[in-house]
Amino acid sequence: MDWDQMIRAELEGLVPYAPGLREEEVRDRSGREDICKLSSNESPYGPFPAAIEAMRAELHGLNRYPEGASVTLHEKLSARHGVPTERIIVGNGSNELLRLIAQAVLRPGDEVVYPWPSFVVYPTVTRMFGATAVPVPLVDGVHYDLDAMFAAVTERTRLLFLCNPNNPTGTIYTRDAFEQFLERLPAHVLLVLDEAYFEFVTDPAYPDGLTYFDGERPIVVLRTFSKIYSLAGLRVGYGFAPEPLRHALDCIREPFNVNSVAQAGAVASLDDDDEVQRRRDENQEQKTYLYSGFDRLGIQWVPSETNFVWIKTERPVEVFEGLLEEGVIVRAFGPTPALRVGVGTPEESRRTIEAFEAVIARLGSV
Ligand SMILES: Cc1ncc(COP(=O)(O)O)c(C=O)c1O
């Protein structure tokens, strides 16, 4: 069999998504039991109590297929956000929605503009459907430049991803900058606002993407239950899209794309705004602790609107490995002179700073 003939040429060179290291691997490598997994921007806390109860109740019905159209979840999201259900889509993580959107609109030769560094799935879904990736570098590798993103738009641009706040840098673009950008963006471009970390944001200059969504303009807003709602393992995300696009996504998704336990957990989570607030506050507190620890150690960090912090280092690989030896898993991005450090529990924050201290003692600096 000539597999090069069999497999679509566009897929050549793609690499599987690399998840963060597993705790078991690091336990073996470091010889430590108490591993801090701060590499996948997960919540350090379990699902909300009401979600656990709802999911447990759902287990007895697992002999049945899920509700195929996730009706209850749609209705709940609709009531909460004031958006008709016909403009709402849910997915097996917002990741599935990114892929479905690309699948629905991209043709070979189309261009897809996105910031870089940003979420690694944007280039994958671009190439998967034969389109051309147009990454736009962040200023100093950290800050958005929406003028540069606008300048990258051509007649062939079909999709433009904006990740706000951005993963992995934790940075945002402001309302003013976004409104100027939006005013100029030509109508043939579908703008996808990926707001996976929306609930962590505290900066009042942050533009809530949903404000700009009217069901007419070519704008999609994506959110997820994986982050502040602590349901990453279930895979459930949602999006708001104009009806014709939403219809197309609905047609090409798997018939039962969100499992029944996930639907139950998501629905129950949406009732507990106090818990969201508590977790946002706790995240802020831990970030403040990390910032002051990094300052004390002379480590440069970037103010974050998310549940992770982007720190600068000239020796990312050595520091990453050094932290592993201390039982702390962060995320490295090849030779990029930075690391992404997740925000964990108070105990994990303390361990993180201690681990950096130990690495600096060994390496001399970071
Ligand atoms: C920016 C961004 N978008 C989307 C996702 C996907 O989230 P999920 O598929 O878990 O909803 C992630 C996950 O880390 C992310 O960082």
The ligand as an ORCA input file, in Angstrom:
! r2SCAN-3c Opt
* xyz 0 1
  C      -7.556     29.001     23.894
  C      -8.167     27.678     24.002
  N      -9.206     27.383     23.242
  C      -9.812     26.188     23.293
  C      -9.354     25.233     24.159
  C     -10.028     23.896     24.148
  O     -10.774     23.712     25.260
  P     -11.813     22.520     25.379
  O     -11.759     21.728     24.125
  O     -11.383     21.760     26.563
  O     -13.129     23.203     25.545
  C      -8.268     25.476     24.985
  C      -7.762     24.447     25.916
  O      -6.765     24.538     26.540
  C      -7.656     26.738     24.901
  O      -6.588     27.040     25.652
*
